[in-house]
Structure formats: structure tokens, C-alpha cells
């Protein structure tokens, strides 16, 4: 029993210390910005936008850009607002995985290392904005979260295969038509007269799809993407199950030290 008590005390100290570190990171809103080599970077990423570390800050910035400091309410020009949000998100992130670190959530970090790396991939938009790298799916989550706040109809669109290659875009409903938006690899919309069109229209005109993405993807990859399309539900942001799993892990990092403290108190030496 003495050894079990010793092990309980050891785990109490370890989990308790890590929980305090995680709590400090959450309370202070700690950010994790990696160094980005811009030598051959073919993205719109700009460090000038790193101050947008929460969804509210991002929305306020987009609103100010849209209204140009004019005292107005409501979004009357959806196209203008969508273009602003899309541009800001592209400049805010560099393509790469945004994941929880040991200082954010030690349990998710450990599960990501031992089980599956994407377990630690962040899907909370506020937490994604604490980092300067994000995958296409994560950038779309931030983009769609802004649209949700502004009550602009949207839907998530998956391109390609689960095993890869794959890509995530979205469609926004305005002018009674769905219009594609890609905040990671912006298509060359000049070829469509700067008019965004729906994914199903690009499926019918695959040559146009190849042309608007020719600077970012090979034709072989694009062929797989456009031939395997999955549409999400209207106004539904994906990832509910993983969000619940992450929330459970955030609760566990504080419950575990309490459990080990209780255990070592109950064990008689």
C-alpha cells in the first residue's frame, strides 16, 4: 500500500503542476507564434494581423474595415463583407497545423503524441487564433464562425478523399446563389470576371476549376478534389464530436489531480 500511496502522490504532483500551467495559459490567453520563412512563401500571410487573437477582435476588425468608421448597422453589401473577411483570414494565418501544446492542454498533447496527431488539432476558433498557423479546415472554421456571428448563410464543403488529397472550402449564399470561398488557396477569380461561383458549377466546368487553381495545385490533385465533393449542412459548423471530446479533456486535466489527491488521502500507509 505504501508504494501505491507514493505513486498517487507522484501523479498528484505531476497532474496538479501541469493543470496549473494549463490554467495559466488559458487565463492569460497565451499565444504560440512560430517563425515563418517568407523567402518562397506563396501566401498572403502578414504578421501585421497577429494582434487578432480572438474571434471578437477579428469580427471587430472586419466590421471596422467594412464600415470604414461610419456609424452604420447591419451588412447591406454581403459581397464586400465576405471579401474583407476572406482577405483578413488569409493574412492572419500561414498554412500549417494549429495544435494544442503541452502548456495548453497536457492531456490532449499526450494523446496526440501517443495515439493520433490530429487529436490535438484545434477546432475552437478562439484557440486557433492563438496561433499563426492553421490548416485549410481550421482557417475555414474561423471564417465560418465570423459568418455565423453576422447571420450570413454558409455551408462547409469538403473536396477530395479522406485519405488524401483533400481540401476544405465553403460556400456562402448571397444573390440567391451559392458562391465558393477558399480562404487558404484563393482561386484566380479574375478568370470568372471576379465573380465567385458555386462548386457544382465548377464540377460542370472542370477546365475552369483547373485554371483558377493552376498556381497552387497540380492537375492530378485537382482532378481528385473536384470529383469527390461533400457538402455540409446549411449554417452548420462541423466538428461537434471532436469539440465535445476536447471539452472533456479540458475538464479532465483539472479532475485528475483532484482524483489522485483523494486517492492518496484514502490509502493507509
C-alpha positions in Angstrom: 0.0 0.0 0.0 3.0 2.3 0.7 4.0 2.1 -2.9 0.5 2.8 -4.2 0.3 5.8 -2.0 3.7 7.0 -3.2 2.6 6.6 -6.9 -0.6 8.5 -6.1 1.3 11.4 -4.6 3.7 11.4 -7.6 0.8 11.6 -10.1 -1.0 14.2 -7.9 2.1 16.4 -8.1 2.6 15.9 -11.9 -1.0 16.3 -12.9 -1.5 19.2 -10.5 1.6 21.1 -11.8 0.5 20.6 -15.4 -3.0 21.7 -14.6 -1.7 24.9 -13.1 0.4 25.5 -16.2 -2.6 24.9 -18.4 -4.8 27.2 -16.3 -2.2 30.0 -16.5 -2.1 29.6 -20.3 -5.9 29.8 -20.5 -6.3 32.7 -18.2 -3.6 34.8 -19.8 -4.6 33.9 -23.3 -1.1 32.8 -24.2 -0.2 32.8 -27.9 2.1 30.5 -29.9 3.5 32.1 -32.9 6.1 30.1 -34.9 8.8 31.7 -37.1 7.7 31.8 -40.7 10.3 31.9 -43.6 8.8 34.3 -46.1 11.5 33.7 -48.7 9.4 31.5 -51.0 6.1 31.9 -49.3 3.2 32.0 -51.8 0.6 33.1 -49.3 -0.9 36.4 -48.1 0.3 35.8 -44.5 1.2 39.0 -42.7 2.5 39.5 -39.1 0.6 42.8 -39.0 -2.6 40.7 -38.3 -1.2 38.7 -35.3 -3.0 41.0 -32.9 -6.3 39.4 -33.9 -6.1 36.8 -31.1 -9.8 36.2 -30.6 -12.9 35.8 -32.7 -14.4 39.1 -31.3 -11.3 41.0 -32.2 -11.4 39.5 -35.7 -15.0 40.4 -36.2 -14.5 44.0 -34.9 -11.6 44.4 -37.3 -13.7 43.2 -40.2 -16.6 45.4 -39.2 -14.4 48.5 -39.0 -12.9 47.7 -42.4 -16.4 47.3 -43.8 -18.0 50.4 -42.3 -14.8 52.5 -42.6 -15.7 54.1 -39.3 -19.2 55.1 -40.4 -21.9 54.7 -37.7 -23.9 52.0 -39.6 -25.5 48.8 -38.5 -26.2 45.6 -40.5 -24.4 44.1 -43.5 -26.0 45.5 -46.7 -23.2 44.5 -49.1 -22.6 40.8 -48.5 -20.0 40.5 -51.2 -17.9 43.4 -49.8 -18.0 41.9 -46.3 -17.2 38.4 -47.5 -14.2 39.7 -49.4 -12.9 41.5 -46.3 -13.3 38.5 -44.0 -11.7 36.2 -46.6 -8.7 38.6 -47.0 -8.2 39.1 -43.3 -8.2 35.3 -42.6 -5.7 34.7 -45.4 -3.4 37.3 -44.0 -3.9 36.1 -40.4 -2.6 32.5 -41.0 0.2 30.7 -42.6 -0.7 27.2 -43.8 0.2 24.6 -41.1 -1.3 22.6 -38.3 -2.6 24.5 -35.2 -2.5 22.1 -32.3 -2.7 22.1 -28.6 0.7 22.2 -26.9 1.7 20.8 -23.5 1.3 24.2 -22.0 -2.3 24.5 -23.4 -3.7 21.0 -22.5 -1.2 18.4 -21.5 -3.7 15.6 -21.9 -4.6 16.4 -25.5 -0.9 16.9 -26.2 -0.1 13.5 -24.9 -2.9 11.8 -26.7 -1.8 13.5 -29.9 1.7 12.1 -29.5 0.7 8.6 -28.5 -2.5 8.0 -30.5 -3.3 10.2 -33.4 -1.6 13.6 -34.1 -4.9 15.2 -35.2 -6.5 14.5 -31.8 -4.6 17.7 -30.6 -5.7 19.7 -33.7 -7.6 22.7 -32.6 -11.2 23.3 -33.7 -12.1 26.1 -31.3 -11.8 29.3 -33.4 -10.6 31.4 -30.4 -7.9 28.9 -29.7 -6.9 28.7 -33.4 -6.5 32.4 -33.3 -3.9 32.0 -30.5 -1.6 30.6 -33.2 -0.3 31.9 -36.6 -0.5 28.6 -38.5 -3.7 26.7 -39.4 -4.8 24.0 -41.8 -7.4 24.7 -44.5 -10.1 23.2 -42.4 -9.1 25.3 -39.4 -9.0 28.5 -41.4 -12.4 27.7 -42.7 -13.7 27.2 -39.1 -12.6 30.7 -38.3 -14.1 32.1 -41.4 -17.4 30.4 -40.9 -17.5 31.4 -37.3 -17.4 35.0 -38.4 -20.2 34.4 -40.9 -22.3 32.7 -38.1 -21.9 35.8 -35.9 -23.1 38.0 -38.8 -26.0 35.7 -39.7 -24.7 35.2 -43.2 -25.8 31.8 -44.7 -23.0 29.3 -45.4 -22.1 25.7 -45.8 -18.9 23.7 -45.4 -17.6 21.9 -48.5 -15.1 19.1 -48.5 -13.1 18.3 -51.6 -11.2 15.2 -52.3 -10.8 11.9 -50.4 -10.4 11.4 -46.6 -7.1 9.6 -47.2 -6.0 12.4 -49.4 -5.5 14.5 -51.3 -8.2 16.7 -49.7 -9.1 20.3 -49.2 -11.8 22.3 -47.4 -13.6 25.3 -48.8 -17.0 26.8 -48.1 -19.9 28.3 -49.9 -21.8 31.5 -49.0 -25.3 32.2 -50.0 -26.0 35.7 -51.5 -27.8 36.9 -54.5 -29.9 33.8 -54.2 -26.9 31.7 -55.3 -24.2 29.7 -53.5 -20.7 31.1 -54.0 -17.5 29.3 -53.2 -14.9 30.9 -50.9 -11.4 29.5 -50.2 -9.5 31.4 -47.5 -6.4 29.1 -47.8 -5.7 28.9 -51.5 -7.6 31.7 -53.1 -8.6 30.8 -56.7 -7.9 33.2 -59.5 -11.3 34.7 -59.7 -10.2 37.1 -62.4 -10.9 34.3 -64.9 -14.5 34.5 -63.9 -14.8 38.2 -64.1 -14.1 38.5 -60.3 -17.4 36.7 -59.7 -17.4 33.8 -57.2 -19.3 30.7 -58.5 -20.6 27.5 -56.9 -18.7 24.3 -56.6 -21.3 22.4 -58.6 -20.8 24.9 -61.4 -17.0 24.1 -61.3 -17.8 20.4 -61.4 -19.7 21.0 -64.7 -16.8 23.1 -66.0 -13.7 21.3 -64.7 -11.4 23.0 -67.1 -12.2 26.3 -65.4 -11.6 24.7 -62.0 -8.1 23.6 -63.1 -7.3 27.0 -64.4 -8.3 29.0 -61.3 -6.2 26.7 -59.1 -3.3 26.1 -61.5 -0.8 28.2 -59.4 -1.4 26.2 -56.2 -2.2 22.6 -57.2 -1.3 20.1 -60.0 -3.9 18.9 -62.4 -3.8 15.4 -61.0 -4.6 16.7 -57.5 -7.3 19.0 -58.7 -8.9 16.1 -60.6 -9.3 14.2 -57.3 -10.6 17.2 -55.5 -13.3 18.2 -57.9 -14.5 14.6 -58.4 -15.1 14.0 -54.7 -17.3 16.7 -53.2 -19.1 16.6 -49.9 -21.5 19.3 -48.8 -22.1 20.1 -45.1 -25.5 21.2 -43.7 -26.5 24.8 -44.1 -25.3 27.1 -41.3 -23.6 24.1 -39.5 -20.0 24.3 -38.4 -18.5 20.8 -38.4 -16.5 19.2 -35.6 -19.2 18.9 -32.8 -18.0 15.5 -31.7 -14.3 16.5 -31.5 -15.3 19.7 -29.8 -17.1 17.6 -27.1 -14.0 15.4 -26.8 -11.7 18.4 -26.4 -14.1 19.9 -23.7 -14.0 16.6 -21.8 -10.2 16.7 -21.9 -10.1 20.2 -20.6 -12.3 19.1 -17.7 -10.2 16.0 -17.0 -6.9 18.0 -16.7 -8.4 19.5 -13.5 -10.3 16.4 -12.3 -7.2 14.1 -12.4 -5.2 15.9 -9.7 -8.3 16.0 -7.5 -8.7 12.3 -8.0 -5.1 11.5 -7.2 -5.2 13.8 -4.1 -8.3 12.0 -2.9 -6.7 8.6 -3.6 -3.5 9.3 -1.7 -5.5 10.6 1.3 -7.6 7.4 1.4 -4.7 5.0 1.2 -3.3 3.9 4.5 0.4 3.5 4.8 
